[in-house]
Amino acid sequence: MGLSFTKLFSRLFAKKEMRILMVGLDAAGKTTILYKLKLGEIVTTIPTIGFNVETVEYKNISFTVWDVGGQDKA
C-alpha cells in the first residue's frame, strides 16, 4: 500500500521533462522565441549555425529545447 501511494505521489508532483525541436526556415525567429521563453526578453541574435540547446523551466515541467538552424528556400 505504501509503495502504491509513493508511486502515485511521485507521478503527480515529480518534475516532468519534455523535449521540443524547433525547425523552420532561416530568419523565421526560432532563436528569438527560444530566448524570449528562457530569459523573458527579446535578445539580438545572429544566424544559428548548427543548433542551440537550452533548458526552460515552467511550473513543474523542464523543457529541453533544440533550436536547429534554418535553411534557405530553394
N, CA, C and O atoms as a printed pandas DataFrame, in Angstrom:
     atom_number atom_name residue_name chain_id  residue_number  x_coord  y_coord  z_coord
0              1         N          MET        A               1    0.826   -1.190    0.000
1              2        CA          MET        A               1    0.000    0.000    0.000
2              3         C          MET        A               1    0.875    1.261    0.000
3              4         O          MET        A               1    0.612    2.204   -0.746
4              5         N          GLY        A               2    1.905    1.269    0.833
5              6        CA          GLY        A               2    2.795    2.424    0.904
6              7         C          GLY        A               2    3.513    2.668   -0.411
7              8         O          GLY        A               2    3.712    3.816   -0.810
8              9         N          LEU        A               3    3.904    1.589   -1.090
9             10        CA          LEU        A               3    4.590    1.718   -2.374
10            11         C          LEU        A               3    3.662    2.320   -3.422
11            12         O          LEU        A               3    4.087    3.158   -4.217
12            13         N          SER        A               4    2.409    1.904   -3.430
13            14        CA          SER        A               4    1.433    2.456   -4.378
14            15         C          SER        A               4    1.239    3.944   -4.145
15            16         O          SER        A               4    1.174    4.716   -5.102
16            17         N          PHE        A               5    1.144    4.359   -2.879
17            18        CA          PHE        A               5    0.978    5.774   -2.556
18            19         C          PHE        A               5    2.203    6.574   -2.995
19            20         O          PHE        A               5    2.073    7.685   -3.508
20            21         N          THR        A               6    3.378    6.012   -2.794
21            22        CA          THR        A               6    4.617    6.679   -3.191
22            23         C          THR        A               6    4.671    6.869   -4.703
23            24         O          THR        A               6    5.041    7.943   -5.176
24            25         N          LYS        A               7    4.309    5.845   -5.463
25            26        CA          LYS        A               7    4.309    5.948   -6.924
26            27         C          LYS        A               7    3.302    6.991   -7.399
27            28         O          LYS        A               7    3.604    7.787   -8.289
28            29         N          LEU        A               8    2.112    6.989   -6.813
29            30        CA          LEU        A               8    1.087    7.961   -7.177
30            31         C          LEU        A               8    1.558    9.379   -6.860
31            32         O          LEU        A               8    1.404   10.284   -7.680
32            33         N          PHE        A               9    2.121    9.569   -5.693
33            34        CA          PHE        A               9    2.606   10.882   -5.273
34            35         C          PHE        A               9    3.697   11.381   -6.216
35            36         O          PHE        A               9    3.691   12.548   -6.608
36            37         N          SER        A              10    4.634   10.504   -6.583
37            38        CA          SER        A              10    5.738   10.923   -7.452
38            39         C          SER        A              10    5.244   11.248   -8.859
39            40         O          SER        A              10    5.786   12.146   -9.503
40            41         N          ARG        A              11    4.236   10.543   -9.347
41            42        CA          ARG        A              11    3.693   10.843  -10.677
42            43         C          ARG        A              11    2.965   12.180  -10.695
43            44         O          ARG        A              11    3.005   12.900  -11.693
44            45         N          LEU        A              12    2.308   12.506   -9.605
45            46        CA          LEU        A              12    1.547   13.751   -9.551
46            47         C          LEU        A              12    2.431   14.973   -9.348
47            48         O          LEU        A              12    2.173   16.026   -9.932
48            49         N          PHE        A              13    3.465   14.846   -8.531
49            50        CA          PHE        A              13    4.228   16.017   -8.117
50            51         C          PHE        A              13    5.678   16.042   -8.581
51            52         O          PHE        A              13    6.376   17.027   -8.341
52            53         N          ALA        A              14    6.141   15.003   -9.229
53            54        CA          ALA        A              14    7.531   14.985   -9.694
54            55         C          ALA        A              14    7.693   15.921  -10.886
55            56         O          ALA        A              14    6.746   16.161  -11.634
56            57         N          LYS        A              15    8.893   16.441  -11.050
57            58        CA          LYS        A              15    9.174   17.310  -12.190
58            59         C          LYS        A              15    9.139   16.480  -13.466
59            60         O          LYS        A              15    9.780   15.433  -13.561
60            61         N          LYS        A              16    8.393   16.955  -14.426
61            62        CA          LYS        A              16    8.290   16.267  -15.709
62            63         C          LYS        A              16    9.312   16.866  -16.664
63            64         O          LYS        A              16    9.652   18.045  -16.562
64            65         N          GLU        A              17    9.794   16.056  -17.582
65            66        CA          GLU        A              17   10.761   16.515  -18.574
66            67         C          GLU        A              17   10.182   16.308  -19.963
67            68         O          GLU        A              17    9.679   15.232  -20.284
68            69         N          MET        A              18   10.256   17.348  -20.783
69            70        CA          MET        A              18    9.760   17.295  -22.154
70            71         C          MET        A              18   10.859   17.794  -23.082
71            72         O          MET        A              18   11.738   18.551  -22.670
72            73         N          ARG        A              19   10.800   17.366  -24.325
73            74        CA          ARG        A              19   11.756   17.821  -25.334
74            75         C          ARG        A              19   11.002   18.472  -26.486
75            76         O          ARG        A              19    9.961   17.979  -26.920
76            77         N          ILE        A              20   11.538   19.582  -26.974
77            78        CA          ILE        A              20   10.932   20.309  -28.089
78            79         C          ILE        A              20   11.998   20.525  -29.153
79            80         O          ILE        A              20   13.120   20.923  -28.840
80            81         N          LEU        A              21   11.652   20.263  -30.408
81            82        CA          LEU        A              21   12.541   20.521  -31.541
82            83         C          LEU        A              21   11.933   21.657  -32.354
83            84         O          LEU        A              21   10.826   21.533  -32.877
84            85         N          MET        A              22   12.669   22.769  -32.455
85            86        CA          MET        A              22   12.193   23.923  -33.222
86            87         C          MET        A              22   12.855   23.907  -34.590
87            88         O          MET        A              22   14.078   23.996  -34.697
88            89         N          VAL        A              23   12.041   23.793  -35.637
89            90        CA          VAL        A              23   12.552   23.795  -37.010
90            91         C          VAL        A              23   11.789   24.828  -37.827
91            92         O          VAL        A              23   10.653   25.173  -37.501
92            93         N          GLY        A              24   12.409   25.312  -38.875
93            94        CA          GLY        A              24   11.766   26.285  -39.753
94            95         C          GLY        A              24   12.784   26.914  -40.685
95            96         O          GLY        A              24   13.974   26.601  -40.637
96            97         N          LEU        A              25   12.297   27.802  -41.529
97            98        CA          LEU        A              25   13.179   28.493  -42.464
98            99         C          LEU        A              25   14.143   29.410  -41.724
99           100         O          LEU        A              25   13.913   29.771  -40.570
100          101         N          ASP        A              26   15.226   29.780  -42.403
101          102        CA          ASP        A              26   16.176   30.706  -41.781
102          103         C          ASP        A              26   15.510   32.066  -41.580
103          104         O          ASP        A              26   14.632   32.461  -42.347
104          105         N          ALA        A              27   15.937   32.768  -40.548
105          106        CA          ALA        A              27   15.412   34.094  -40.186
106          107         C          ALA        A              27   13.917   34.075  -39.881
107          108         O          ALA        A              27   13.231   35.076  -40.082
108          109         N          ALA        A              28   13.407   32.937  -39.395
109          110        CA          ALA        A              28   11.978   32.832  -39.062
110          111         C          ALA        A              28   11.693   33.235  -37.619
111          112         O          ALA        A              28   10.538   33.483  -37.273
112          113         N          GLY        A              29   12.728   33.306  -36.761
113          114        CA          GLY        A              29   12.535   33.724  -35.375
114          115         C          GLY        A              29   12.609   32.611  -34.353
115          116         O          GLY        A              29   12.198   32.801  -33.208
116          117         N          LYS        A              30   13.122   31.453  -34.737
117          118        CA          LYS        A              30   13.201   30.313  -33.810
118          119         C          LYS        A              30   14.071   30.630  -32.597
119          120         O          LYS        A              30   13.666   30.376  -31.463
120          121         N          THR        A              31   15.247   31.175  -32.822
121          122        CA          THR        A              31   16.160   31.501  -31.723
122          123         C          THR        A              31   15.600   32.627  -30.868
123          124         O          THR        A              31   15.742   32.605  -29.645
124          125         N          THR        A              32   14.969   33.603  -31.493
125          126        CA          THR        A              32   14.361   34.706  -30.745
126          127         C          THR        A              32   13.273   34.188  -29.815
127          128         O          THR        A              32   13.202   34.603  -28.658
128          129         N          ILE        A              33   12.428   33.290  -30.300
129          130        CA          ILE        A              33   11.375   32.695  -29.461
130          131         C          ILE        A              33   11.990   31.912  -28.314
131          132         O          ILE        A              33   11.529   32.012  -27.177
132          133         N          LEU        A              34   13.034   31.127  -28.602
133          134        CA          LEU        A              34   13.688   30.335  -27.563
134          135         C          LEU        A              34   14.193   31.223  -26.431
135          136         O          LEU        A              34   13.940   30.934  -25.262
136          137         N          TYR        A              35   14.901   32.295  -26.760
137          138        CA          TYR        A              35   15.459   33.145  -25.711
138          139         C          TYR        A              35   14.406   34.027  -25.046
139          140         O          TYR        A              35   14.597   34.446  -23.904
140          141         N          LYS        A              36   13.306   34.318  -25.727
141          142        CA          LYS        A              36   12.193   35.023  -25.084
142          143         C          LYS        A              36   11.579   34.122  -24.013
143          144         O          LYS        A              36   11.243   34.594  -22.927
144          145         N          LEU        A              37   11.430   32.833  -24.311
145          146        CA          LEU        A              37   10.904   31.885  -23.322
146          147         C          LEU        A              37   11.866   31.708  -22.152
147          148         O          LEU        A              37   11.441   31.665  -20.997
148          149         N          LYS        A              38   13.158   31.606  -22.447
149          150        CA          LYS        A              38   14.142   31.340  -21.401
150          151         C          LYS        A              38   14.438   32.564  -20.539
151          152         O          LYS        A              38   14.479   32.462  -19.313
152          153         N          LEU        A              39   14.643   33.719  -21.169
153          154        CA          LEU        A              39   15.085   34.911  -20.451
154          155         C          LEU        A              39   13.967   35.907  -20.168
155          156         O          LEU        A              39   14.104   36.770  -19.301
156          157         N          GLY        A              40   12.859   35.787  -20.901
157          158        CA          GLY        A              40   11.752   36.714  -20.710
158          159         C          GLY        A              40   11.947   38.046  -21.407
159          160         O          GLY        A              40   11.202   38.992  -21.152
160          161         N          GLU        A              41   12.929   38.135  -22.277
161          162        CA          GLU        A              41   13.160   39.385  -23.001
162          163         C          GLU        A              41   13.673   39.079  -24.399
163          164         O          GLU        A              41   14.209   38.002  -24.658
164          165         N          ILE        A              42   13.501   40.035  -25.287
165          166        CA          ILE        A              42   13.973   39.887  -26.663
166          167         C          ILE        A              42   15.475   40.175  -26.690
167          168         O          ILE        A              42   15.932   41.185  -26.155
168          169         N          VAL        A              43   16.225   39.291  -27.309
169          170        CA          VAL        A              43   17.669   39.487  -27.442
170          171         C          VAL        A              43   18.027   39.559  -28.925
171          172         O          VAL        A              43   17.342   38.983  -29.770
172          173         N          THR        A              44   19.093   40.264  -29.220
173          174        CA          THR        A              44   19.591   40.332  -30.592
174          175         C          THR        A              44   20.401   39.074  -30.855
175          176         O          THR        A              44   21.301   38.738  -30.084
176          177         N          THR        A              45   20.087   38.385  -31.932
177          178        CA          THR        A              45   20.766   37.123  -32.228
178          179         C          THR        A              45   21.450   37.200  -33.587
179          180         O          THR        A              45   21.165   38.073  -34.406
180          181         N          ILE        A              46   22.351   36.268  -33.792
181          182        CA          ILE        A              46   22.977   36.098  -35.097
182          183         C          ILE        A              46   22.446   34.786  -35.667
183          184         O          ILE        A              46   21.922   33.961  -34.918
184          185         N          PRO        A              47   22.571   34.576  -36.981
185          186        CA          PRO        A              47   22.071   33.322  -37.553
186          187         C          PRO        A              47   22.687   32.097  -36.863
187          188         O          PRO        A              47   23.887   32.056  -36.594
188          189         N          THR        A              48   21.849   31.118  -36.589
189          190        CA          THR        A              48   22.289   29.899  -35.908
190          191         C          THR        A              48   23.016   28.995  -36.892
191          192         O          THR        A              48   22.483   28.650  -37.946
192          193         N          ILE        A              49   24.232   28.619  -36.539
193          194        CA          ILE        A              49   24.999   27.641  -37.305
194          195         C          ILE        A              49   24.957   26.355  -36.493
195          196         O          ILE        A              49   25.450   26.318  -35.366
196          197         N          GLY        A              50   24.381   25.317  -37.044
197          198        CA          GLY        A              50   24.230   24.072  -36.286
198          199         C          GLY        A              50   22.964   24.117  -35.462
199          200         O          GLY        A              50   21.863   24.118  -36.012
200          201         N          PHE        A              51   23.110   24.156  -34.120
201          202        CA          PHE        A              51   21.927   24.167  -33.258
202          203         C          PHE        A              51   22.257   24.769  -31.903
203          204         O          PHE        A              51   23.422   24.845  -31.511
204          205         N          ASN        A              52   21.219   25.197  -31.190
205          206        CA          ASN        A              52   21.309   25.646  -29.796
206          207         C          ASN        A              52   20.464   24.695  -28.963
207          208         O          ASN        A              52   19.410   24.244  -29.412
208          209         N          VAL        A              53   20.913   24.391  -27.762
209          210        CA          VAL        A              53   20.126   23.586  -26.830
210          211         C          VAL        A              53   20.030   24.359  -25.526
211          212         O          VAL        A              53   21.050   24.731  -24.945
212          213         N          GLU        A              54   18.814   24.601  -25.064
213          214        CA          GLU        A              54   18.580   25.322  -23.813
214          215         C          GLU        A              54   17.518   24.584  -23.014
215          216         O          GLU        A              54   16.686   23.871  -23.574
216          217         N          THR        A              55   17.556   24.763  -21.703
217          218        CA          THR        A              55   16.536   24.207  -20.823
218          219         C          THR        A              55   15.682   25.348  -20.300
219          220         O          THR        A              55   16.198   26.338  -19.782
220          221         N          VAL        A              56   14.370   25.199  -20.441
221          222        CA          VAL        A              56   13.413   26.202  -19.990
222          223         C          VAL        A              56   12.531   25.560  -18.927
223          224         O          VAL        A              56   11.944   24.503  -19.159
224          225         N          GLU        A              57   12.438   26.195  -17.762
225          226        CA          GLU        A              57   11.610   25.686  -16.664
226          227         C          GLU        A              57   10.278   26.421  -16.662
227          228         O          GLU        A              57   10.242   27.649  -16.743
228          229         N          TYR        A              58    9.178   25.668  -16.570
229          230        CA          TYR        A              58    7.846   26.260  -16.462
230          231         C          TYR        A              58    7.024   25.396  -15.521
231          232         O          TYR        A              58    6.781   24.218  -15.783
232          233         N          LYS        A              59    6.600   26.008  -14.415
233          234        CA          LYS        A              59    5.881   25.300  -13.355
234          235         C          LYS        A              59    6.705   24.080  -12.953
235          236         O          LYS        A              59    7.857   24.236  -12.549
236          237         N          ASN        A              60    6.145   22.857  -13.053
237          238        CA          ASN        A              60    6.917   21.674  -12.664
238          239         C          ASN        A              60    7.391   20.898  -13.892
239          240         O          ASN        A              60    7.607   19.688  -13.824
240          241         N          ILE        A              61    7.552   21.609  -15.021
241          242        CA          ILE        A              61    7.983   20.961  -16.256
242          243         C          ILE        A              61    9.314   21.559  -16.695
243          244         O          ILE        A              61    9.489   22.777  -16.705
244          245         N          SER        A              62   10.236   20.695  -17.052
245          246        CA          SER        A              62   11.527   21.112  -17.579
246          247         C          SER        A              62   11.554   20.790  -19.080
247          248         O          SER        A              62   11.532   19.623  -19.471
248          249         N          PHE        A              63   11.602   21.829  -19.906
249          250        CA          PHE        A              63   11.639   21.658  -21.352
250          251         C          PHE        A              63   13.079   21.754  -21.832
251          252         O          PHE        A              63   13.769   22.728  -21.529
252          253         N          THR        A              64   13.537   20.759  -22.573
253          254        CA          THR        A              64   14.811   20.847  -23.271
254          255         C          THR        A              64   14.473   21.212  -24.707
255          256         O          THR        A              64   13.841   20.433  -25.422
256          257         N          VAL        A              65   14.897   22.402  -25.127
257          258        CA          VAL        A              65   14.525   22.928  -26.441
258          259         C          VAL        A              65   15.737   22.876  -27.360
259          260         O          VAL        A              65   16.792   23.431  -27.053
260          261         N          TRP        A              66   15.569   22.203  -28.490
261          262        CA          TRP        A              66   16.603   22.124  -29.519
262          263         C          TRP        A              66   16.206   23.092  -30.626
263          264         O          TRP        A              66   15.168   22.919  -31.264
264          265         N          ASP        A              67   17.020   24.097  -30.852
265          266        CA          ASP        A              67   16.791   25.119  -31.872
266          267         C          ASP        A              67   17.742   24.825  -33.022
267          268         O          ASP        A              67   18.947   25.057  -32.918
268          269         N          VAL        A              68   17.193   24.314  -34.120
269          270        CA          VAL        A              68   18.007   23.902  -35.265
270          271         C          VAL        A              68   18.082   25.054  -36.255
271          272         O          VAL        A              68   17.071   25.686  -36.558
272          273         N          GLY        A              69   19.277   25.325  -36.758
273          274        CA          GLY        A              69   19.454   26.392  -37.741
274          275         C          GLY        A              69   18.598   26.153  -38.965
275          276         O          GLY        A              69   18.420   25.014  -39.396
276          277         N          GLY        A              70   18.062   27.237  -39.530
277          278        CA          GLY        A              70   17.187   27.134  -40.694
278          279         C          GLY        A              70   17.960   26.895  -41.971
279          280         O          GLY        A              70   19.188   26.818  -41.977
280          281         N          GLN        A              71   17.207   26.781  -43.052
281          282        CA          GLN        A              71   17.810   26.549  -44.355
282          283         C          GLN        A              71   17.133   27.472  -45.359
283          284         O          GLN        A              71   15.918   27.662  -45.315
284          285         N          ASP        A              72   17.921   28.044  -46.263
285          286        CA          ASP        A              72   17.364   28.921  -47.294
286          287         C          ASP        A              72   16.354   28.171  -48.143
287          288         O          ASP        A              72   16.456   26.960  -48.341
288          289         N          LYS        A              73   15.369   28.923  -48.645
289          290        CA          LYS        A              73   14.433   28.338  -49.605
290          291         C          LYS        A              73   15.183   28.079  -50.902
291          292         O          LYS        A              73   16.090   28.827  -51.265
292          293         N          ALA        A              74   14.804   27.023  -51.594
293          294        CA          ALA        A              74   15.474   26.679  -52.857
294          295         C          ALA        A              74   15.026   27.575  -53.981
295          296         O          ALA        A              74   15.489   27.425  -55.112
